[in-house]
Amino acid sequence: MEWSREWVSARAAVVLTFLVGVLSIVVGLVHIATGGVEGPLVEFVPPIVRQTVGFTGTITGFVMLLGAFALARGYRLGWYATIVLLPVTAAQGLLQTSPFAYPLVVLSGLAVPALVINRRRFRRPVSPSPTQLAAGTALVTALLYGTLGSYALRDEFEGIVTITDAFYYTVVTASTVGYGDVHATTEISRLFSLSVLILNVAAFAVALGVLITPAIEAQLSKALGRMTETQFELLEDHVLVLGYGELTEPILEELAAADDIEFVVVTSEENITRQLSSREIPVLTADPSDVEPLQQARIGTARAVLVATNNDAQDALAILTARQLNPDVRIVAAATQRENVNKLRRAGADEVVSPAAIGGHLLVESALGTDDTDDTDRLVADILGDSPDPDDED
């Protein structure tokens, strides 16, 4: 129940952020279209400020919608962005001096404590790939080249006086619109304009391709119940869950509750992979006892392996493969039958537990109201595989 209340509070924070974004856009557009409705603070705010905040409020609203989307996915960056922008939206509402903007100020004020209270719910890190970083750097560099270069050559252009004019010219040229209000007047400025056009168009094309392609790939992979190559590349110090059985759901709930632990499920059941993908749980559709999928899931960098299906024989094969690929990884398994505890341990598991043995012991102890330490020690020894197996003598 406590977790449920916390989740609802986090959802309320996301909803409030979304409403602030929508309201900021609507109020800004109304302010731009009508020129603003004078309120009690109009005499304290210069006209140029009231005119400007209408445009900036609309832009801030769009950014807030992006922040709400990031919050809905649990990104920490979304929390930082919205917690900074909420006071900005409130200030913009006040500076517009319009009665229509007062709900925006109130909602902004309500969203701040909701985000602060639930800050620990938004811990998902943003981990851009090297390709994405390179594309973003190229785009920024190309824009700086065009802006600073055209400003340095402003005497060679018609219409460039300030750095804002230079930035405007660069963006218009990069978009291939070409309004004609700013144009080159000399040979060197024309050559420079060609270089700005080529560099910025190429940088925009690469950046859009790098940013959009992973999103499309992620949607296709989600529909097919698979992880993307980018997701595999980012895996490190994670937990591999090999196979899917009755114990897997409790395991996934425990792993999901630990926000700092990444994990991947490897199972050959396609219906299970689709269900897990719909819940945004990383999953790989493959046989967990095969070498290639475990290598693809980066078992070499994994911190632990969990094996807990309903088939001890299949679990043993998965354990053997995992131990072969990473001799140092910690492997924990669950034995469906108590007599297979030691067998799974000999297959390579560091720890083997028997849910049936644990459940039976707890039921008897609860019914009799006893707590026999010696019995508990013997049970733990049996679970960990320290007791002798009758099959060993064979």
C-alpha positions as CSV (number, residue, x, y, z in Angstrom):
1,M,0.0,0.0,0.0
2,E,2.8,2.4,0.8
3,W,4.4,1.7,-2.6
4,S,1.1,2.3,-4.3
5,R,0.7,5.7,-2.6
6,E,4.2,6.6,-3.6
7,W,3.6,5.6,-7.2
8,V,0.3,7.6,-7.3
9,S,2.2,10.7,-6.0
10,A,4.9,10.3,-8.6
11,R,2.2,10.0,-11.3
12,A,0.5,13.2,-9.9
13,A,3.9,15.0,-10.3
14,V,4.0,13.9,-13.9
15,V,0.4,14.9,-14.6
16,L,1.0,18.3,-13.0
17,T,4.1,18.9,-15.1
18,F,2.2,18.0,-18.2
19,L,-0.7,20.4,-17.3
20,V,1.8,23.2,-16.7
21,G,3.3,22.6,-20.1
22,V,0.0,22.6,-21.9
23,L,-1.3,25.7,-20.0
24,S,2.0,27.6,-20.6
25,I,1.6,27.0,-24.4
26,V,-2.1,28.0,-24.4
27,V,-1.6,31.1,-22.2
28,G,1.4,32.2,-24.3
29,L,-0.6,31.8,-27.6
30,V,-3.6,33.7,-26.2
31,H,-1.2,36.4,-25.0
32,I,0.4,36.7,-28.5
33,A,-2.9,36.7,-30.3
34,T,-4.7,39.2,-28.1
35,G,-1.8,41.4,-27.1
36,G,-2.5,40.5,-23.4
37,V,-5.3,41.3,-21.1
38,E,-4.3,43.9,-18.6
39,G,-4.3,42.8,-14.9
40,P,-3.5,44.4,-11.6
41,L,0.3,44.1,-12.1
42,V,0.4,45.8,-15.6
43,E,1.7,49.1,-14.3
44,F,4.8,47.3,-12.8
45,V,5.8,45.4,-15.9
46,P,7.3,47.2,-19.0
47,P,5.4,46.6,-22.3
48,I,8.4,45.0,-24.0
49,V,8.6,42.5,-21.2
50,R,4.9,41.6,-21.4
51,Q,5.3,41.1,-25.1
52,T,8.4,39.0,-24.8
53,V,7.1,36.6,-22.1
54,G,4.2,35.6,-24.4
55,F,6.7,34.1,-26.9
56,T,9.1,32.7,-24.3
57,G,6.2,31.2,-22.3
58,T,5.1,29.2,-25.4
59,I,8.6,27.9,-25.9
60,T,8.9,27.0,-22.2
61,G,5.6,25.1,-22.4
62,F,7.0,22.9,-25.2
63,V,10.1,22.2,-23.2
64,M,7.9,21.3,-20.1
65,L,6.0,18.8,-22.2
66,L,9.4,17.1,-23.1
67,G,10.2,17.2,-19.4
68,A,6.9,15.5,-18.5
69,F,7.6,12.8,-21.1
70,A,11.1,12.3,-19.5
71,L,9.5,12.1,-16.0
72,A,7.0,9.5,-17.2
73,R,9.9,7.3,-18.2
74,G,11.7,8.0,-14.9
75,Y,14.6,10.0,-16.2
76,R,16.6,12.0,-13.7
77,L,17.4,14.6,-16.3
78,G,13.6,15.3,-16.7
79,W,13.4,15.9,-13.0
80,Y,16.2,18.5,-13.1
81,A,14.8,20.2,-16.2
82,T,11.3,20.6,-14.8
83,I,12.4,21.6,-11.3
84,V,14.3,24.5,-12.9
85,L,11.6,25.4,-15.4
86,L,8.7,25.5,-13.0
87,P,9.7,28.7,-11.3
88,V,10.3,30.1,-14.8
89,T,6.8,29.3,-15.9
90,A,5.4,30.8,-12.7
91,A,7.4,34.0,-13.3
92,Q,6.3,34.2,-16.9
93,G,2.7,33.9,-15.8
94,L,3.1,36.8,-13.4
95,L,4.9,39.0,-16.0
96,Q,2.1,38.5,-18.5
97,T,-0.1,40.3,-16.0
98,S,-3.1,38.5,-17.4
99,P,-5.9,36.9,-15.3
100,F,-5.6,33.9,-17.7
101,A,-2.1,33.3,-16.5
102,Y,-3.0,32.9,-12.8
103,P,-3.9,29.2,-13.1
104,L,-0.5,28.7,-14.6
105,V,1.2,30.2,-11.6
106,V,-0.9,28.1,-9.2
107,L,-0.2,24.8,-11.0
108,S,3.5,25.6,-11.2
109,G,3.5,26.2,-7.5
110,L,1.7,22.9,-6.8
111,A,4.0,20.9,-9.1
112,V,7.2,21.9,-7.3
113,P,6.5,20.1,-3.9
114,A,5.1,17.1,-5.8
115,L,8.4,16.8,-7.7
116,V,10.5,17.4,-4.6
117,I,8.7,14.7,-2.6
118,N,9.0,12.1,-5.3
119,R,12.5,13.0,-6.4
120,R,13.8,9.5,-5.7
121,R,11.3,8.0,-8.1
122,F,13.1,9.6,-11.0
123,R,16.5,8.0,-11.0
124,R,16.9,6.6,-14.5
125,P,20.1,8.0,-16.0
126,V,20.4,9.3,-19.6
127,S,23.3,7.5,-21.3
128,P,23.8,8.8,-24.8
129,S,25.9,6.6,-27.1
130,P,29.3,7.8,-28.5
131,T,27.6,8.2,-31.9
132,Q,24.9,10.4,-30.4
133,L,27.5,12.5,-28.6
134,A,29.5,12.9,-31.8
135,A,26.4,13.9,-33.8
136,G,25.3,16.5,-31.2
137,T,28.9,17.9,-31.1
138,A,29.0,18.2,-34.9
139,L,25.7,20.0,-35.0
140,V,26.6,22.5,-32.3
141,T,30.0,23.1,-34.0
142,A,28.4,23.6,-37.4
143,L,26.0,26.2,-35.9
144,L,28.9,28.0,-34.1
145,Y,31.0,28.0,-37.3
146,G,28.1,29.7,-39.3
147,T,27.2,32.2,-36.6
148,L,30.7,33.3,-35.6
149,G,32.0,33.2,-39.2
150,S,29.1,35.3,-40.6
151,Y,29.4,37.8,-37.8
152,A,33.2,38.1,-38.4
153,L,32.4,38.7,-42.1
154,R,29.4,41.0,-41.4
155,D,30.8,43.7,-43.7
156,E,30.7,41.2,-46.5
157,F,26.9,40.6,-46.0
158,E,23.8,42.6,-46.4
159,G,21.6,42.4,-43.3
160,I,24.0,41.2,-40.7
161,V,24.7,43.7,-37.9
162,T,24.4,41.8,-34.6
163,I,25.3,38.3,-33.5
164,T,21.5,37.6,-33.5
165,D,21.5,38.4,-37.2
166,A,24.4,36.0,-37.8
167,F,22.6,33.2,-35.9
168,Y,19.4,33.9,-37.8
169,Y,21.2,33.7,-41.1
170,T,22.9,30.4,-40.1
171,V,19.7,28.7,-39.1
172,V,17.8,29.9,-42.2
173,T,20.7,28.8,-44.5
174,A,20.9,25.4,-42.8
175,S,17.2,24.9,-43.2
176,T,17.6,25.7,-47.0
177,V,14.7,28.2,-46.7
178,G,16.6,31.3,-47.9
179,Y,14.3,34.3,-47.2
180,G,16.7,36.6,-49.0
181,D,16.7,39.3,-46.4
182,V,20.3,38.4,-45.5
183,H,22.6,37.7,-48.4
184,A,26.3,37.7,-49.4
185,T,27.7,40.6,-51.3
186,T,31.2,39.5,-52.1
187,E,33.0,36.5,-53.5
188,I,34.5,35.4,-50.1
189,S,31.1,35.7,-48.4
190,R,29.4,33.6,-51.1
191,L,32.0,30.9,-50.7
192,F,31.5,31.1,-46.9
193,S,27.7,30.7,-47.4
194,L,28.3,27.6,-49.4
195,S,30.4,26.1,-46.7
196,V,27.8,27.0,-44.1
197,L,25.1,25.3,-46.2
198,I,27.0,22.1,-46.8
199,L,28.3,21.7,-43.2
200,N,25.0,22.5,-41.5
201,V,22.8,20.4,-43.8
202,A,25.1,17.5,-43.3
203,A,25.2,18.0,-39.5
204,F,21.4,18.2,-39.3
205,A,21.0,15.1,-41.4
206,V,23.4,13.1,-39.3
207,A,21.9,14.3,-36.0
208,L,18.4,13.6,-37.1
209,G,19.4,10.1,-38.3
210,V,21.2,9.3,-35.1
211,L,18.4,10.5,-32.9
212,I,15.4,9.2,-34.9
213,T,16.8,5.8,-35.9
214,P,17.3,4.5,-32.3
215,A,13.7,5.6,-31.5
216,I,12.3,3.7,-34.6
217,E,14.6,0.7,-33.8
218,A,13.4,0.7,-30.2
219,Q,9.7,0.7,-31.2
220,L,10.3,-2.2,-33.6
221,S,12.3,-4.1,-31.1
222,K,9.6,-3.5,-28.5
223,A,6.9,-4.9,-30.8
224,L,9.1,-7.9,-31.6
225,G,10.1,-8.4,-27.9
226,R,13.8,-7.7,-28.5
227,M,16.4,-5.3,-27.2
228,T,18.2,-2.9,-29.5
229,E,22.0,-3.1,-30.2
230,T,22.4,0.3,-28.5
231,Q,20.8,-1.1,-25.3
232,F,23.2,-4.1,-25.4
233,E,26.2,-1.8,-25.8
234,L,25.3,0.1,-22.7
235,L,25.0,-3.0,-20.5
236,E,27.6,-3.2,-17.7
237,D,27.5,-4.5,-14.1
238,H,24.0,-5.9,-14.7
239,V,22.1,-9.0,-13.7
240,L,21.1,-11.7,-16.2
241,V,17.9,-13.6,-15.5
242,L,18.1,-16.8,-17.6
243,G,14.8,-18.4,-18.4
244,Y,11.3,-17.6,-17.2
245,G,9.3,-19.6,-14.6
246,E,7.1,-19.2,-11.6
247,L,9.8,-17.5,-9.5
248,T,10.8,-15.1,-12.2
249,E,8.1,-12.5,-11.5
250,P,9.0,-12.1,-7.8
251,I,12.7,-11.8,-8.9
252,L,11.9,-9.1,-11.5
253,E,9.9,-7.2,-8.9
254,E,12.8,-7.2,-6.5
255,L,15.3,-6.2,-9.2
256,A,12.9,-3.4,-10.4
257,A,12.6,-2.1,-6.8
258,A,16.4,-1.6,-6.7
259,D,16.6,1.4,-9.0
260,D,20.4,1.2,-9.3
261,I,20.4,-2.3,-10.8
262,E,20.2,-3.0,-14.5
263,F,18.9,-6.5,-15.5
264,V,18.0,-8.4,-18.7
265,V,15.8,-11.5,-19.1
266,V,16.8,-14.1,-21.6
267,T,14.0,-16.5,-22.6
268,S,13.0,-18.4,-25.7
269,E,9.2,-17.9,-25.1
270,E,8.1,-15.2,-27.5
271,N,4.8,-14.6,-25.7
272,I,6.7,-13.9,-22.5
273,T,9.1,-11.6,-24.2
274,R,6.2,-9.6,-25.7
275,Q,4.6,-9.3,-22.3
276,L,7.8,-8.2,-20.6
277,S,8.6,-5.7,-23.4
278,S,5.2,-4.1,-23.0
279,R,6.2,-3.5,-19.4
280,E,9.5,-2.0,-20.6
281,I,11.5,-4.8,-19.0
282,P,14.7,-5.5,-21.0
283,V,14.4,-8.9,-22.6
284,L,16.2,-11.0,-25.2
285,T,14.3,-13.7,-27.2
286,A,16.8,-16.6,-27.2
287,D,17.7,-19.9,-25.6
288,P,19.4,-19.0,-22.3
289,S,21.7,-22.1,-22.7
290,D,23.2,-20.9,-26.0
291,V,26.5,-19.2,-26.2
292,E,25.7,-16.4,-28.7
293,P,22.7,-14.8,-26.8
294,L,24.6,-14.7,-23.5
295,Q,27.5,-13.1,-25.3
296,Q,25.1,-10.6,-26.9
297,A,23.7,-9.9,-23.4
298,R,27.3,-9.1,-22.3
299,I,27.7,-11.8,-19.7
300,G,31.4,-10.9,-19.5
301,T,30.5,-7.6,-17.8
302,A,27.5,-9.0,-15.7
303,R,27.6,-8.8,-11.9
304,A,25.4,-11.8,-11.3
305,V,23.3,-14.5,-13.1
306,L,19.9,-15.7,-11.8
307,V,18.5,-19.1,-13.0
308,A,15.0,-20.0,-11.7
309,T,12.8,-21.8,-14.2
310,N,10.6,-24.8,-13.7
311,N,13.0,-27.2,-15.4
312,D,16.1,-28.1,-13.5
313,A,17.7,-29.8,-16.5
314,Q,17.4,-26.7,-18.6
315,D,18.7,-24.6,-15.7
316,A,21.8,-26.8,-15.5
317,L,22.6,-26.2,-19.2
318,A,22.2,-22.5,-18.7
319,I,24.4,-22.5,-15.7
320,L,27.1,-24.5,-17.6
321,T,27.1,-22.1,-20.4
322,A,27.2,-19.0,-18.2
323,R,30.1,-20.4,-16.1
324,Q,32.0,-21.3,-19.3
325,L,31.6,-17.7,-20.7
326,N,32.4,-15.9,-17.4
327,P,34.2,-18.0,-14.8
328,D,34.1,-15.2,-12.2
329,V,30.4,-14.2,-12.4
330,R,28.2,-15.1,-9.4
331,I,25.5,-17.6,-10.3
332,V,22.5,-18.2,-8.1
333,A,19.9,-20.9,-9.0
334,A,16.6,-22.3,-7.7
335,A,16.0,-26.0,-7.7
336,T,12.5,-27.2,-8.4
337,Q,13.3,-30.5,-6.7
338,R,15.4,-30.8,-3.6
339,E,17.5,-33.7,-4.9
340,N,18.8,-31.4,-7.7
341,V,20.3,-28.8,-5.3
342,N,23.8,-30.3,-5.4
343,K,23.5,-31.2,-9.1
344,L,22.9,-27.5,-10.0
345,R,25.8,-26.5,-7.8
346,R,28.1,-29.0,-9.5
347,A,27.0,-27.5,-12.8
348,G,28.6,-24.2,-11.7
349,A,26.1,-22.3,-9.5
350,D,27.6,-20.5,-6.5
351,E,24.4,-20.7,-4.5
352,V,21.4,-23.0,-5.0
353,V,18.1,-22.7,-3.0
354,S,15.1,-24.9,-2.9
355,P,11.9,-22.9,-2.7
356,A,9.9,-26.0,-1.7
357,A,12.2,-26.7,1.2
358,I,12.1,-23.1,2.4
359,G,8.3,-23.0,2.1
360,G,7.8,-26.3,3.9
361,H,10.0,-25.3,6.7
362,L,8.3,-21.9,7.2
363,L,4.9,-23.5,7.1
364,V,5.7,-26.1,9.8
365,E,7.5,-23.5,11.9
366,S,4.5,-21.1,11.7
367,A,2.0,-23.9,12.5
368,L,3.9,-25.2,15.5
369,G,5.1,-21.8,16.7
370,T,8.7,-23.1,17.0
371,D,12.0,-21.7,16.0
372,D,14.5,-24.6,16.1
373,T,18.0,-23.2,15.3
374,D,19.5,-26.6,14.6
375,D,16.7,-27.4,12.1
376,T,17.2,-24.1,10.5
377,D,21.0,-24.7,10.2
378,R,20.4,-28.1,8.7
379,L,17.9,-26.6,6.2
380,V,20.3,-23.8,5.2
381,A,23.1,-26.4,4.7
382,D,20.7,-28.4,2.5
383,I,19.7,-25.3,0.5
384,L,23.3,-24.3,-0.1
385,G,24.2,-27.8,-1.2
386,D,26.5,-28.6,1.8
387,S,24.6,-31.8,2.8
388,P,25.7,-35.0,1.1
389,D,23.8,-36.2,-2.0
390,P,23.0,-39.9,-2.2
391,D,23.9,-39.8,-5.9
392,D,27.5,-38.7,-5.1
393,E,28.5,-42.2,-4.1
394,D,27.5,-43.5,-7.5
